[in-house]
Amino acid sequence: MNNRFISDFNESEKEALLEKSSKLKKPSYYKVLLLNDDYTPMEFVVHILKKFFNKSEEDATKIMLHVHQSGIGICGIYTYEIAESKCKSVIEYSKKNQHPLQCNMEKS
């Protein structure tokens, strides 16, 4: 590959490079949400928050209580692929442990 410095480009090439680089945009972020249900034990929700979202015991308990009282709570905000992966992991792990806990994502 040809290694060139910015000074090696003519003015029209520099403008084209700047235009191209300015078209890059930041990725969209998504909230990962836990939904309350009447069957999943609170201790299991805390376990999920610690295991999949790296929350401390204190933060996991606060989020779990918010989910319990409000019906929904934010676990974290991630790029699309990470949010999707975390939702799938939580749902699969919950099913494997015979709990109906649901996890969704929405654009932030």
Backbone torsions as a table, in degrees:
resi	resn	phi	psi	omega
1	MET	NA	143.8	-177.4
2	ASN	-81.4	114.7	178.5
3	ASN	-89.3	114.9	-179.0
4	ARG	-124.2	148.3	174.6
5	PHE	-91.1	159.4	-178.8
6	ILE	-58.0	-31.5	179.8
7	SER	-69.6	-17.3	179.0
8	ASP	-77.4	-14.2	-177.3
9	PHE	-89.0	148.2	173.9
10	ASN	-82.1	173.0	-174.0
11	GLU	-59.3	-42.8	-178.9
12	SER	-67.7	-34.7	176.8
13	GLU	-67.8	-40.2	177.9
14	LYS	-61.9	-44.1	179.0
15	GLU	-62.0	-41.5	179.2
16	ALA	-64.1	-40.7	178.3
17	LEU	-65.0	-43.8	179.6
18	LEU	-64.5	-41.0	178.8
19	GLU	-63.8	-42.8	-179.7
20	LYS	-64.1	-44.5	-178.2
21	SER	-69.9	-28.7	-179.9
22	SER	-75.8	-13.9	179.0
23	LYS	-80.1	-15.1	177.8
24	LEU	-66.4	136.2	178.6
25	LYS	-126.7	156.8	-179.3
26	LYS	-67.9	149.4	178.9
27	PRO	-69.7	154.1	175.9
28	SER	-75.4	150.7	178.3
29	TYR	-113.6	152.1	-176.7
30	TYR	-130.9	138.2	174.6
31	LYS	-81.8	134.9	172.5
32	VAL	-99.0	124.3	-172.4
33	LEU	-118.0	138.7	170.7
34	LEU	-101.7	140.6	-179.7
35	LEU	-109.1	137.1	179.8
36	ASN	-72.2	147.0	170.2
37	ASP	-142.0	170.1	-176.5
38	ASP	-90.4	6.1	-171.6
39	TYR	-120.3	-33.4	-176.8
40	THR	-74.2	124.9	179.8
41	PRO	-64.2	146.8	-179.8
42	MET	-59.6	-37.1	-179.8
43	GLU	-62.7	-36.1	179.6
44	PHE	-69.0	-38.1	178.0
45	VAL	-63.5	-43.1	176.9
46	VAL	-60.9	-43.6	178.1
47	HIS	-58.7	-45.1	178.9
48	ILE	-59.5	-46.1	-177.8
49	LEU	-64.2	-36.5	178.1
50	LYS	-73.6	-43.5	-174.9
51	LYS	-70.9	-48.0	-172.8
52	PHE	-97.2	-20.3	-175.9
53	PHE	-120.9	7.2	176.1
54	ASN	53.8	37.9	178.6
55	LYS	-85.4	149.5	173.8
56	SER	-72.3	166.2	178.1
57	GLU	-57.0	-44.1	-178.7
58	GLU	-64.5	-48.9	180.0
59	ASP	-65.4	-40.1	179.1
60	ALA	-62.6	-40.0	179.1
61	THR	-66.3	-41.1	178.2
62	LYS	-62.4	-45.2	179.7
63	ILE	-64.9	-44.3	179.5
64	MET	-58.6	-44.2	179.3
65	LEU	-65.0	-37.8	177.0
66	HIS	-63.3	-44.4	178.1
67	VAL	-61.2	-44.3	-178.8
68	HIS	-62.0	-41.7	-176.0
69	GLN	-83.6	-34.0	-174.7
70	SER	-101.1	-17.4	-179.2
71	GLY	94.0	-14.5	-179.0
72	ILE	-158.3	150.6	178.7
73	GLY	-155.8	151.2	-179.2
74	ILE	-88.1	127.9	177.3
75	CYS	-92.3	-29.0	-178.2
76	GLY	173.6	172.1	179.0
77	ILE	-127.3	126.1	-171.9
78	TYR	-141.3	169.2	170.9
79	THR	-67.5	165.1	-173.7
80	TYR	-53.3	-51.6	-175.0
81	GLU	-62.6	-41.0	-179.9
82	ILE	-69.5	-43.8	178.8
83	ALA	-60.4	-44.7	179.6
84	GLU	-61.9	-43.6	179.9
85	SER	-63.3	-42.5	179.6
86	LYS	-65.7	-41.6	178.2
87	CYS	-60.4	-48.1	179.6
88	LYS	-61.1	-43.2	-179.1
89	SER	-62.7	-44.2	-179.9
90	VAL	-63.6	-45.7	-178.4
91	ILE	-64.8	-45.4	179.1
92	GLU	-62.6	-45.5	-179.6
93	TYR	-63.7	-40.4	178.9
94	SER	-64.5	-45.7	177.9
95	LYS	-60.8	-43.5	-179.9
96	LYS	-59.3	-32.7	179.3
97	ASN	-97.3	14.5	175.0
98	GLN	60.6	43.2	174.9
99	HIS	-123.9	142.7	-177.6
100	PRO	-88.1	18.2	-177.2
101	LEU	-54.5	131.8	-179.7
102	GLN	-112.6	145.4	-179.0
103	CYS	-134.5	129.4	179.8
104	ASN	-127.0	172.5	174.2
105	MET	-135.7	150.3	175.9
106	GLU	-144.7	150.2	-178.4
107	LYS	-60.5	135.8	-176.3
108	SER	-84.0	NA	NA
